[in-house]
Amino acid sequence: MSGRPRRLVVVGNGLAAMRTIEELIELAPRSCDIVVFGAEPHDPYNRILLSPVLAGEKRAADIVTHSPAWFTEHGVTLHTGDPVVEIDRAQRRVRSSRGVEVEYDRLLIATGSTPVVLPVPGRDLPGVVTFRDLRDVDSMLAAAAKARPAVVIGGGLLGLEAAHGLARRGMKVTVVHLGDVLMNRQLDLHAATLLRRELESRKLEFCMPAQTAAILGTQRVTGVRLADGRELPADLVVMATGVRPNVTLAEHAGLKCDRGILVDDTLQTFDPSIYAVGECVQHRNATYGLVAPLWDQARVCAAHLAERGVRRYLGSRLSTHLKVSGIAVFSAGDYADGLHRESLILRDPRRGIYKRLVLEDNRIRGAVLYGDTRDGTWYFDLINEGRDVGSLRNQLLFGRPALAAAGGAR
């Protein structure tokens, strides 16, 4: 391999992979020969923007992140629709599903995550889809063109976005959720209740708490049976019950995996020639599905791939700043009630605003915002700083501008 430039092979062309490549090119242009393998037959695109495509607010072409011209300009080889199926660590070689074999000096695995499919009867019927890629969106759009009933299983962010998009396309949509709190990882009960009421006003229906027992149908899906015996008619069933790190390829290559591919603070696996980033990795016992941690990982990993790095990835504190069907929500930190905790709450039903700050020892431990999230980043900074906010307590809920006017914000 000494007769050719150093080669980096990248398995995956999603957001984490492409961000790492961008960072690498910026740090050390043309420092190595980069070959990328993507499983989908598309140019790289922003998976986060699938919801606007489903809702008709964007086209598939609008969410492409890197065009063929970008790859040509930067000398990067892209194989689309051709996933890597084997890693030969001894020979430092990968083989794709089409039989393409490429040797590597460094390998970057960014295989992302796979959707969770409930192990219920009928899950393999035509008309049962997940919400993970453009093919899923195409399937949902084909069903929506017939304006028939749909059931979305899962009341998290993806489930609600799928339900909203299908309703925008004219379908009658029912959301089935196992718990009694929508988006229970991001919202408290009051914020989730406000969200449900707003979505119900947009003609979405909810069955919750409810457990899915079976998908009905013979040739294709016709409905969903719940554990309590109720049956919901459906010509389309969307499973949006979560994702798990995609570690299949790494496991078959003998890399150490737990819930995700195990990496150190440089995003290196236990094989020094192989790195991993994104939703497929497990770092210090944590896995991540939000964009900000992936960007942090990409920055660190690129520095080491460029051999210019002393950077370390030490993990990420998470905040969630989203628009759910156009409704702004934010959460950060630990907002659970506790013996020595108090909640500062602002409710403005007329304007559809709810704010809750959880304090302990005069420090903000968690925050939940609904309807007005402008101060979310500031609250998140206060949580991370561990700043004593005792002197600001009476103005905190009114936001940073109010405190600035009083001379207390910074």
C-alpha positions as CSV (number, residue, x, y, z in Angstrom):
1,M,0.0,0.0,0.0
2,S,3.0,2.3,0.1
3,G,2.7,3.0,-3.6
4,R,-0.6,4.9,-3.3
5,P,-1.9,7.7,-1.2
6,R,-3.3,7.0,2.2
7,R,-6.9,5.7,1.8
8,L,-9.9,6.3,4.0
9,V,-12.9,4.1,3.3
10,V,-16.2,5.4,4.8
11,V,-19.1,3.0,5.4
12,G,-22.2,5.1,5.2
13,N,-23.0,8.5,3.7
14,G,-25.4,10.0,6.2
15,L,-25.0,13.2,8.2
16,A,-22.3,11.9,10.6
17,A,-20.2,10.4,7.8
18,M,-20.4,13.4,5.6
19,R,-19.8,15.9,8.3
20,T,-16.6,14.0,9.3
21,I,-15.5,14.0,5.7
22,E,-16.1,17.7,5.4
23,E,-14.1,18.4,8.6
24,L,-11.3,16.2,7.3
25,I,-11.1,18.0,4.0
26,E,-11.1,21.3,5.8
27,L,-8.2,20.3,8.1
28,A,-6.1,18.5,5.5
29,P,-7.3,18.9,1.9
30,R,-6.3,16.0,-0.4
31,S,-4.4,14.4,2.4
32,C,-5.9,11.0,1.5
33,D,-7.9,9.1,-1.0
34,I,-11.5,8.9,0.2
35,V,-14.0,6.2,-0.9
36,V,-17.6,6.3,0.4
37,F,-20.1,3.5,0.3
38,G,-23.8,4.3,0.8
39,A,-26.6,1.7,1.2
40,E,-29.3,3.9,-0.4
41,P,-29.5,4.6,-4.1
42,H,-29.5,8.3,-3.5
43,D,-27.0,11.2,-3.1
44,P,-26.5,12.0,0.6
45,Y,-29.5,13.7,2.1
46,N,-30.6,15.2,5.4
47,R,-32.7,12.5,7.1
48,I,-34.0,15.0,9.6
49,L,-35.9,16.7,6.7
50,L,-37.9,13.6,5.7
51,S,-40.9,15.0,7.6
52,P,-41.2,18.1,5.5
53,V,-40.9,15.9,2.4
54,L,-43.8,13.7,3.6
55,A,-45.9,16.8,4.5
56,G,-45.3,18.3,1.0
57,E,-43.3,21.2,2.3
58,K,-40.1,20.1,0.5
59,R,-39.1,17.9,-2.3
60,A,-36.6,15.1,-2.1
61,A,-34.2,17.1,-4.2
62,D,-34.4,19.9,-1.6
63,I,-32.9,17.8,1.2
64,V,-29.8,16.6,-0.7
65,T,-26.7,17.6,1.2
66,H,-23.9,16.8,-1.3
67,S,-24.3,16.7,-5.1
68,P,-22.3,14.6,-7.5
69,A,-20.4,17.8,-8.4
70,W,-19.3,18.2,-4.7
71,F,-17.7,14.7,-4.8
72,T,-16.0,15.4,-8.1
73,E,-14.7,18.8,-6.8
74,H,-13.2,17.2,-3.7
75,G,-11.9,14.1,-5.3
76,V,-14.1,11.8,-3.2
77,T,-15.4,8.5,-4.8
78,L,-19.0,7.6,-3.9
79,H,-20.7,4.3,-4.4
80,T,-24.5,4.6,-3.9
81,G,-26.9,1.7,-3.5
82,D,-23.9,-0.5,-2.6
83,P,-23.5,-1.2,1.1
84,V,-20.4,-2.7,2.5
85,V,-21.2,-6.3,3.5
86,E,-17.8,-7.5,4.8
87,I,-14.8,-6.1,6.5
88,D,-11.5,-8.1,6.3
89,R,-9.5,-6.6,9.2
90,A,-6.5,-8.7,8.6
91,Q,-6.2,-7.6,5.0
92,R,-7.6,-4.1,5.7
93,R,-10.1,-4.6,2.9
94,V,-13.9,-4.1,2.5
95,R,-16.2,-5.8,0.1
96,S,-19.5,-4.3,-1.1
97,S,-22.8,-6.1,-2.0
98,R,-21.9,-5.6,-5.7
99,G,-18.5,-7.2,-5.1
100,V,-16.4,-4.0,-5.1
101,E,-13.3,-4.6,-3.0
102,V,-11.3,-1.7,-1.7
103,E,-8.3,-1.7,0.6
104,Y,-8.0,0.9,3.4
105,D,-5.5,2.5,5.7
106,R,-8.2,3.9,7.9
107,L,-11.8,2.8,8.0
108,L,-14.7,4.9,9.2
109,I,-17.9,3.2,10.1
110,A,-21.1,5.3,10.2
111,T,-23.9,2.8,9.7
112,G,-26.3,4.8,11.7
113,S,-29.3,3.1,13.3
114,T,-32.1,0.8,12.3
115,P,-35.8,1.2,13.1
116,V,-37.4,-1.0,15.8
117,V,-40.1,-3.2,14.4
118,L,-42.5,-4.5,16.9
119,P,-42.5,-8.4,17.1
120,V,-46.2,-8.7,16.5
121,P,-48.1,-10.9,14.0
122,G,-48.5,-9.3,10.6
123,R,-45.5,-7.0,10.9
124,D,-44.2,-8.2,7.5
125,L,-47.4,-7.4,5.6
126,P,-47.3,-5.1,2.6
127,G,-48.4,-1.7,3.8
128,V,-46.5,-1.8,7.1
129,V,-43.6,0.6,6.9
130,T,-41.1,2.4,9.2
131,F,-40.1,6.1,8.9
132,R,-36.4,6.0,8.3
133,D,-35.5,6.7,4.6
134,L,-36.8,8.1,1.3
135,R,-38.2,4.7,0.3
136,D,-40.4,4.8,3.4
137,V,-41.6,8.2,2.4
138,D,-42.4,7.0,-1.1
139,S,-44.4,4.2,0.3
140,M,-46.4,6.5,2.6
141,L,-47.0,9.0,-0.3
142,A,-48.3,6.2,-2.5
143,A,-50.8,5.2,0.3
144,A,-51.8,8.8,1.0
145,A,-52.7,9.3,-2.7
146,K,-55.7,7.0,-2.0
147,A,-56.7,9.0,1.1
148,R,-57.4,5.9,3.2
149,P,-57.1,5.4,7.0
150,A,-53.6,5.1,8.5
151,V,-52.3,4.0,11.9
152,V,-49.1,5.3,13.3
153,I,-47.6,3.3,16.1
154,G,-45.5,5.4,18.4
155,G,-46.1,8.9,20.0
156,G,-42.6,10.1,19.9
157,L,-41.2,12.8,17.6
158,L,-41.0,10.6,14.5
159,G,-44.4,9.1,15.0
160,L,-46.0,12.5,15.4
161,E,-44.2,13.9,12.4
162,A,-45.4,10.9,10.3
163,A,-49.0,11.4,11.5
164,H,-48.9,15.1,10.8
165,G,-47.5,14.6,7.3
166,L,-50.0,11.9,6.4
167,A,-52.9,14.1,7.7
168,R,-51.6,16.9,5.5
169,R,-51.8,14.5,2.6
170,G,-55.5,13.9,3.4
171,M,-55.3,10.6,5.3
172,K,-57.4,9.9,8.4
173,V,-54.7,9.2,11.0
174,T,-54.8,7.5,14.4
175,V,-51.7,7.5,16.7
176,V,-51.3,4.5,19.0
177,H,-49.0,5.1,21.9
178,L,-47.9,2.7,24.6
179,G,-47.7,5.4,27.3
180,D,-49.9,8.2,28.5
181,V,-47.4,11.0,27.7
182,L,-46.6,12.0,24.1
183,M,-42.9,12.5,23.5
184,N,-42.3,11.2,27.0
185,R,-38.5,11.5,26.5
186,Q,-38.7,15.3,25.8
187,L,-41.9,16.6,27.5
188,D,-43.6,16.5,30.9
189,L,-47.3,15.7,31.3
190,H,-48.6,19.2,31.0
191,A,-46.6,20.1,27.8
192,A,-47.6,16.7,26.3
193,T,-51.2,17.4,27.1
194,L,-51.1,20.8,25.3
195,L,-49.4,19.1,22.4
196,R,-52.1,16.4,22.2
197,R,-54.9,19.0,22.3
198,E,-53.3,21.0,19.5
199,L,-52.8,18.0,17.3
200,E,-56.4,16.8,18.0
201,S,-57.6,20.2,16.8
202,R,-55.8,19.3,13.5
203,K,-57.9,16.2,13.2
204,L,-55.4,13.6,14.5
205,E,-56.8,10.9,16.7
206,F,-55.1,9.2,19.6
207,C,-55.4,5.8,21.3
208,M,-53.2,6.0,24.5
209,P,-52.2,4.3,26.5
210,A,-52.6,1.4,24.2
211,Q,-50.5,-1.7,23.2
212,T,-50.4,-3.1,19.7
213,A,-51.2,-6.8,19.7
214,A,-51.3,-7.6,16.0
215,I,-51.3,-6.2,12.5
216,L,-54.4,-7.5,10.6
217,G,-54.6,-8.6,7.0
218,T,-53.8,-11.5,4.6
219,Q,-52.5,-10.1,1.3
220,R,-51.8,-6.7,2.8
221,V,-52.5,-4.7,5.9
222,T,-56.2,-4.0,6.8
223,G,-55.9,-2.9,10.4
224,V,-54.4,-3.0,13.8
225,R,-55.6,-5.0,16.8
226,L,-54.9,-3.5,20.2
227,A,-54.3,-5.6,23.4
228,D,-57.7,-4.6,24.8
229,G,-59.4,-6.1,21.7
230,R,-60.2,-2.9,19.8
231,E,-59.5,-3.0,16.1
232,L,-58.5,0.1,14.0
233,P,-58.9,0.0,10.2
234,A,-55.8,0.9,8.3
235,D,-54.5,0.6,4.8
236,L,-51.1,1.9,6.0
237,V,-49.3,1.2,9.3
238,V,-46.3,3.2,10.2
239,M,-44.0,1.8,13.0
240,A,-42.2,4.7,14.7
241,T,-41.3,3.0,18.0
242,G,-37.7,3.9,18.1
243,V,-34.3,3.0,16.7
244,R,-31.3,1.0,17.7
245,P,-27.6,1.4,16.7
246,N,-26.8,-0.6,13.5
247,V,-23.8,-2.8,14.6
248,T,-24.3,-5.8,12.4
249,L,-21.4,-5.2,10.1
250,A,-19.1,-4.3,13.0
251,E,-20.1,-7.4,15.0
252,H,-19.4,-9.6,12.0
253,A,-16.0,-8.0,11.7
254,G,-15.2,-8.9,15.3
255,L,-15.3,-5.4,16.6
256,K,-16.3,-4.9,20.2
257,C,-19.9,-3.9,20.5
258,D,-22.5,-3.6,23.2
259,R,-25.6,-1.5,22.4
260,G,-23.4,0.3,19.9
261,I,-19.9,0.0,18.5
262,L,-17.6,0.7,21.4
263,V,-15.3,3.7,20.8
264,D,-12.8,5.7,22.9
265,D,-12.5,9.5,23.3
266,T,-10.9,9.7,19.8
267,L,-13.8,7.7,18.3
268,Q,-11.4,4.9,17.6
269,T,-12.6,1.3,18.0
270,F,-10.3,-1.3,19.7
271,D,-8.9,-1.8,16.2
272,P,-6.6,1.2,15.8
273,S,-7.2,1.5,12.0
274,I,-11.0,1.7,12.4
275,Y,-13.1,4.6,13.7
276,A,-16.8,5.0,14.1
277,V,-19.2,8.0,14.5
278,G,-22.8,8.7,14.7
279,E,-25.8,6.8,15.9
280,C,-24.0,3.5,15.6
281,V,-21.5,4.2,18.3
282,Q,-21.5,3.8,22.1
283,H,-19.2,6.1,24.0
284,R,-18.8,6.0,27.7
285,N,-21.9,3.9,27.9
286,A,-24.0,6.5,26.0
287,T,-25.5,6.4,22.5
288,Y,-26.8,9.5,20.7
289,G,-29.5,10.2,18.2
290,L,-29.5,14.0,18.0
291,V,-27.4,16.1,15.6
292,A,-25.3,18.2,18.0
293,P,-23.4,15.2,19.5
294,L,-22.8,13.8,16.0
295,W,-21.2,17.1,15.0
296,D,-19.0,17.0,18.1
297,Q,-17.9,13.4,17.2
298,A,-17.2,14.3,13.6
299,R,-14.9,17.2,14.6
300,V,-12.9,15.0,16.9
301,C,-12.7,12.0,14.6
302,A,-11.7,14.1,11.6
303,A,-8.8,15.6,13.6
304,H,-7.4,12.2,14.3
305,L,-8.0,10.9,10.8
306,A,-6.0,13.9,9.5
307,E,-3.3,13.0,12.1
308,R,-3.6,16.5,13.5
309,G,-5.6,15.8,16.5
310,V,-5.2,16.1,20.2
311,R,-9.0,16.6,20.5
312,R,-11.1,14.3,22.7
313,Y,-14.8,13.6,22.7
314,L,-15.9,13.6,26.3
315,G,-19.6,13.1,25.7
316,S,-22.5,15.5,25.2
317,R,-25.1,17.1,27.4
318,L,-28.3,17.0,25.5
319,S,-31.0,19.5,24.8
320,T,-33.9,19.0,22.5
321,H,-35.1,22.0,20.4
322,L,-37.7,21.0,17.9
323,K,-40.7,21.9,16.0
324,V,-43.3,19.2,16.2
325,S,-45.8,19.8,13.4
326,G,-44.9,23.4,13.5
327,I,-45.2,23.7,17.3
328,A,-42.0,24.7,19.1
329,V,-40.9,22.6,22.0
330,F,-37.7,22.5,24.1
331,S,-36.4,20.4,26.9
332,A,-33.0,20.0,28.6
333,G,-31.5,18.5,31.7
334,D,-33.3,16.6,34.4
335,Y,-36.9,17.9,34.8
336,A,-38.2,15.2,37.1
337,D,-39.7,16.2,40.4
338,G,-37.6,15.5,43.5
339,L,-37.7,15.9,47.3
340,H,-35.4,19.0,47.3
341,R,-36.6,20.4,44.0
342,E,-39.1,23.1,43.1
343,S,-40.7,24.0,39.8
344,L,-41.2,27.5,38.5
345,I,-44.1,27.4,36.1
346,L,-45.6,29.9,33.7
347,R,-48.9,29.1,31.9
348,D,-50.4,31.3,29.2
349,P,-53.3,29.2,27.7
350,R,-54.5,32.0,25.4
351,R,-51.1,32.2,23.7
352,G,-50.4,28.5,24.0
353,I,-47.3,28.9,26.1
354,Y,-46.0,26.8,28.9
355,K,-42.7,27.1,30.7
356,R,-41.3,25.0,33.6
357,L,-38.0,25.3,35.2
358,V,-36.8,22.8,37.8
359,L,-34.6,24.2,40.5
360,E,-32.4,22.6,43.1
361,D,-30.0,24.4,45.4
362,N,-30.7,27.6,43.5
363,R,-29.5,26.0,40.2
364,I,-31.6,25.1,37.2
365,R,-31.5,21.3,36.7
366,G,-34.0,21.0,33.9
367,A,-36.3,23.0,31.6
368,V,-39.4,22.2,29.5
369,L,-40.8,24.9,27.2
370,Y,-43.8,24.7,24.9
371,G,-44.9,27.3,22.4
372,D,-42.2,29.8,23.2
373,T,-38.7,28.4,23.1
374,R,-36.7,31.5,22.5
375,D,-34.8,31.3,25.8
376,G,-34.1,27.5,25.5
377,T,-30.4,28.0,24.6
378,W,-29.9,30.4,27.5
379,Y,-31.6,28.0,30.0
380,F,-29.4,25.2,28.6
381,D,-26.3,27.3,29.2
382,L,-27.4,28.0,32.8
383,I,-27.9,24.2,33.4
384,N,-24.4,23.4,32.0
385,E,-22.7,26.3,34.0
386,G,-24.4,25.3,37.2
387,R,-24.9,29.0,37.9
388,D,-26.5,30.1,41.1
389,V,-29.7,31.7,39.9
390,G,-31.2,32.6,43.4
391,S,-31.0,36.3,42.7
392,L,-32.7,35.9,39.3
393,R,-35.4,33.6,40.5
394,N,-38.3,36.0,40.2
395,Q,-37.5,36.9,36.6
396,L,-36.2,33.6,35.2
397,L,-39.5,32.6,33.6
398,F,-39.8,35.9,31.7
399,G,-36.6,35.2,29.8
400,R,-33.3,36.7,29.2
401,P,-34.6,40.1,27.8
402,A,-36.5,40.7,31.0
403,L,-33.4,40.0,33.1
404,A,-31.2,42.1,30.8
405,A,-33.6,45.0,31.3
406,A,-33.2,44.5,35.1
407,G,-29.4,44.2,34.7
408,G,-29.3,40.6,35.8
409,A,-28.6,38.6,32.6
410,R,-25.3,37.8,30.9
